[in-house]
Every structure is written in C-alpha cells, then in structure tokens.
C-alpha cells in the first residue's frame, strides 16, 4: 500500500477488515515495525478521535509521532498554481509538503472542504499536493470527499456485532444546524458496498449523494420505511451535493429516536461523533444498549493501526 485515501487502496475490503479484527486481539505484536520511524500528523481542522486514535495506533507499532495543527501553528498555505504570492499566504503547499516529507516517514493529513466550489473540493487538491510533493506515503485522516479511517472502523464494528452474514444497514440523514461535508456518508457507502451489506439510504429530497459513492442505489425519503427490519442504522448529517454545500431541510422529525427503533430488527445505532444530542440522535437512544458509538470510536485505533502496519510492511 503506497497511500491510503479510500477503500480503493485496499485489495480486498473484507479481508482487510478481518485483518484489523485479528490485530485487535494482539495490539503490540508488530511494535518492532515502527522502530526509528516517524509519523507526521498534519491537521487543517479540529480533531479528537482521529488525532488520538492515530497517535495510539502509531504507539502500538513503535512509531514516533509529530503533530502539527496548521491552522494555529503553521503559515497560511497557497495552493494555486502560477500565482504571484503577494497576498497573505507566505508559503506554497509544494514546499510545505516537500519539507514535511523530509522530516517524516509517513504523513497523515486531515482537511475539510470549503463547501463553496464543488469541483475544487471533489478534485481533492490538498491531498493530491501532499501525495505528489511529499515523497512519502500519505494517509487521509479525512479529506474533502472521504473519511476512510472512520469507515474502516465502522466496518470493523459492524463485523463484530452483526448477527447475520449479510445484515441490513441503513445510512440515514439527520438534521444539523451547520452545513457539513459529504465525506463520512460518501466513504461509508464505498466501504459498505465493498462489504456487500444489504444497504439502504434514507434522506429528505435534495440530499442525493454522488453516484460514484452510491453505485446507483436510490435513496428513499421515508425514514420509517427505511428502518424496517434494519440491523444497523448509521446516522449522519450532510449538506446537499446537488445544491452544493446548502442546507435544504431543517426537519427535526428526521432525528433518530427510540420510538423509531421499534420498527427495526433490534438495530444498533452508529455515528462517527461528535454528535449533537436531541437534534441528530435522542438521549434515549445514545444512552441505551442500542448505541455502538463508543465501541465504534474505540475501533478507530485498529483502523489506523492496520493501515500503518500495511504501509510499514
């Protein structure tokens, strides 16, 4: 594995998820792999789970870790080609990525979309610059369009808790006060399709995701019917792809409540966190035995660790 930016960097998703599960049983078995090697984590946006879980995964493999929060600690970066740099951005990303590559053996990069220019966001400009100019393997810690480490942890969690070979998995939109990226739902769909789950997408009109990630699967606009006989419900807000970055619905009836779970097959509830209680998911769900959000967050360690192990190997 040269880089890790999506499920397409993995030869076989099911085998990779299974390998992460095995690694979880003996977390220090490969501690020798990272000896005298450095992982650099570059954050353009806030992080809790991604930062700490990736650091812990690196420690489990014997790696040293350097962390930089670029928004508060680094120079403002120019990304445009051929620009006269006479503005407020003193450093070009070409040099920044190349210099970080001099200091690190592996680079993890986290960045969010601007949610204004769809073509620019979906071109993954920042991620590509690091892959092209750092000279080192790059791991996406979330990009403008995908969050592969989160989705890998999601698959590990589903495999651990599923009761049937091919569970029914529902990805449902939920309300949120801010416009959020499509990266988590995009990535979740990519991985869930590779795992061959019985997949359903539920969202209000106007929240259709890019066909590249849905694989042509049509979303349904009735959350109640989508939940019928569900084994897992993955809850996440996203802004519109069609009317890019816009909030088209503020309908709080899409919040996931305990009452809605009565129509399921004792479904387990998942969310990438952070979650806004009583807006996205109700207290009575998050505090119930149905919730897997903490177990899911714990599996972020093993998602990052299996990726780092593959790159080190």
Residue, then its C-alpha position, 0 to 999 in steps of 0.5 A: x500500500x503506497x497511500x491510503x485515501x479510500x477503500x480503493x487502496x485496499x485489495x480486498x475490503x473484507x479481508x482487510x477488515x478481518x485483518x484489523x479484527x485479528x490485530x485487535x486481539x494482539x495490539x503490540x505484536x508488530x511494535x518492532x515495525x515502527x522502530x526509528x520511524x516517524x509519523x507526521x500528523x498534519x491537521x487543517x481542522x479540529x480533531x479528537x478521535x482521529x488525532x488520538x486514535x492515530x497517535x495510539x495506533x502509531x504507539x502500538x507499532x513503535x512509531x514516533x509521532x509529530x503533530x502539527x495543527x496548521x491552522x494555529x501553528x503553521x503559515x497560511x498555505x497557497x495552493x494555486x498554481x502560477x500565482x504571484x504570492x503577494x497576498x497573505x499566504x507566505x508559503x506554497x503547499x509544494x514546499x510545505x509538503x516537500x519539507x514535511x516529507x523530509x522530516x517524516x516517514x509517513x504523513x497523515x493529513x486531515x482537511x475539510x472542504x470549503x463547501x463553496x466550489x464543488x469541483x475544487x473540493x471533489x478534485x481533492x487538491x490538498x491531498x493530491x499536493x501532499x501525495x505528489x510533493x511529499x515523497x512519502x506515503x500519505x494517509x487521509x485522516x479525512x479529506x474533502x470527499x472521504x473519511x476512510x479511517x472512520x469507515x474502516x472502523x465502522x466496518x470493523x464494528x459492524x463485523x463484530x456485532x452483526x448477527x447475520x452474514x449479510x445484515x441490513x444497514x441503513x445510512x440515514x440523514x439527520x438534521x444539523x444546524x451547520x452545513x457539513x461535508x459529504x465525506x463520512x456518508x460518501x466513504x461509508x457507502x464505498x466501504x459498505x458496498x465493498x462489504x456487500x451489506x444489504x444497504x439502504x439510504x434514507x434522506x429528505x429530497x435534495x440530499x442525493x449523494x454522488x453516484x460514484x459513492x452510491x453505485x446507483x442505489x436510490x435513496x428513499x425519503x421515508x425514514x420509517x420505511x427505511x428502518x424496517x427490519x434494519x440491523x444497523x442504522x448509521x446516522x449522519x448529517x450532510x449538506x446537499x451535493x446537488x445544491x452544493x454545500x446548502x442546507x435544504x431541510x431543517x426537519x427535526x422529525x428526521x432525528x433518530x429516536x427510540x420510538x423509531x427503533x421499534x420498527x427495526x430488527x433490534x438495530x444498533x445505532x452508529x455515528x462517527x461523533x461528535x454528535x449533537x444530542x436531541x437534534x441528530x440522535x435522542x438521549x434515549x437512544x445514545x444512552x441505551x444498549x442500542x448505541x455502538x458509538x463508543x465501541x465504534x470510536x474505540x475501533x478507530x485505533x485498529x483502523x489506523x493501526x492496520x493501515x500503518x502496519x500495511x504501509x510499514x510492511 
